[in-house]
Amino acid sequence: INIKFNGPGTYALTGAQAKFFTTVGMDVITSSYKLDISQTSSIIITSYSAATHIISGTFHLAMIQDMVPPGEYVPLAFNNGLFSVKLPN
């Protein structure tokens, strides 16, 4: 997930702001997903500590598999996901 952080709040995700992929041996990509632009995806930043640089929140991602034959729809959804990450200084 890639956003321009402007403090706690809800951020709508579009375009190439989120990707998900699976690998074999951490080097061969076996599947790749992008945001499904026909659905809503968002990240909610609930807290940020300037002292520790830790950001926390929830997310909802509606994704679709890249590189599938035309006419196929392979969805992937992350609902009520939780995160807590230390940002670089």
TAUR-V479739 format. One record per helix or strand of 3 or more residues. SS is the DSSP state (H for helix, E for strand). FROM is the first residue (numbers start at 1). TO is the last residue. If there is no record, write none. Layout:
ss=SS from=FROM to=TO
ss=SS from=FROM to=TO
This chain:
ss=E from=9 to=13
ss=E from=19 to=24
ss=E from=28 to=35
ss=E from=41 to=49
ss=E from=54 to=65
ss=E from=75 to=86
